[in-house]
């Protein structure tokens, strides 16, 4: 099961919604939600945005590796990344990221992916 499928199921349960209720709100079939939660199908970007709106959770959190873990203080991975790239770069990136909507963020992530993997 992928992180997205696990996070989707957990977020849906936290919102006290059934698969059928979520399906109705984002206008897909219940079987589609079942497939998303089993990791058999991956929702497209627009569907992820609809799901995040209905579940009142940022789309980026649906895509995170470890949504179900409770964090006290700063995430260890974030600390490590800041150490690796340096505080100055991390601050610059985070300041810019604050200005992005969820949709902007997903577009930027798609562009970064394409730059990294399409050029290889």
PyMOL commands that set and color helices and strands:
alter all, ss='L'
color gray80, all
select helices_A, chain A and resi 3-14+19-26+30-38+45-55+59-63+76-85+87-98+102-118
alter helices_A, ss='H'
color red, helices_A
deselect
rebuild
show_as cartoon
